Amino acid sequence: MVAFAAPGSGQVAFVAGRKVGRAVQRNRARRLLRSAWSDLSVGTRSGMDVVLVARKAILDAKSHQVSGEIVELLRKAGVAPS
């Protein structure tokens, strides 16, 4: 998974490209990202747009693993509190 953060209006986007798989796999990847994001009570800095990009390995991951990776990526990006 990859995360991009930039100053903006505080929106979040979930992206799964065609390299992830066919439509069913891409939809599952986006659902996993959305679910993990909603489960997190991560207080991201206000005014930051975040884009979460799924990779093929997400198809084998569990939701708690995805949540942990999102937190780690946001901390590295300086968006989430450490």
C-alpha positions in Angstrom: 0.0 0.0 0.0 1.1 3.6 -0.7 -0.1 6.8 0.9 0.2 10.3 -0.4 -0.6 13.4 1.7 -0.8 17.0 0.5 -2.3 20.2 1.9 -5.9 20.5 0.9 -9.5 20.3 2.1 -9.1 17.1 4.3 -10.6 14.6 1.9 -9.6 10.9 1.5 -9.4 8.9 -1.7 -9.1 5.1 -2.0 -7.5 3.9 -5.3 -7.0 0.4 -6.7 -5.5 0.2 -10.2 -5.9 -2.5 -12.7 -2.7 -4.2 -11.6 -4.5 -5.2 -8.4 -6.7 -7.5 -10.4 -10.1 -7.6 -12.0 -13.1 -5.6 -11.0 -14.0 -7.8 -8.1 -10.5 -7.7 -6.6 -10.2 -4.0 -7.0 -13.6 -3.4 -5.3 -12.5 -5.7 -2.4 -9.3 -3.7 -2.1 -11.1 -0.4 -1.9 -13.6 -1.9 0.6 -10.7 -3.0 2.8 -9.1 0.5 2.6 -12.4 2.2 3.4 -13.2 -0.2 6.3 -9.7 0.2 7.8 -10.0 4.0 7.5 -13.4 4.1 9.2 -12.2 1.8 12.0 -9.2 4.1 12.8 -9.8 7.0 15.0 -6.7 8.6 13.5 -6.9 12.3 13.9 -5.1 13.4 10.8 -4.0 17.0 10.6 -6.8 19.2 9.4 -6.4 20.5 5.9 -4.5 17.5 4.6 -5.8 15.4 1.6 -4.8 11.7 1.8 -4.7 9.2 -1.1 -4.4 5.5 -0.2 -3.3 3.3 -3.1 -3.8 -0.4 -2.9 -1.3 -2.9 -4.2 -1.8 -6.5 -5.2 -0.6 -7.8 -1.8 -3.7 -6.3 -0.1 -5.8 -9.1 -1.4 -4.1 -11.5 1.0 -4.2 -9.1 4.0 -6.7 -9.0 6.9 -8.5 -5.8 7.8 -6.4 -5.4 11.0 -3.2 -5.7 9.0 -4.4 -3.0 6.6 -5.4 -0.7 9.6 -1.9 -1.1 11.0 -0.2 -0.3 7.8 -2.4 2.8 7.2 -1.4 4.1 10.7 2.3 3.4 10.0 2.2 5.1 6.6 0.4 8.2 7.9 2.9 8.5 10.7 5.8 8.4 8.2 4.0 11.0 6.1 3.7 13.2 9.2 -0.1 13.3 8.9 -1.1 11.2 11.9 0.0 11.9 15.5 2.9 9.7 16.6 
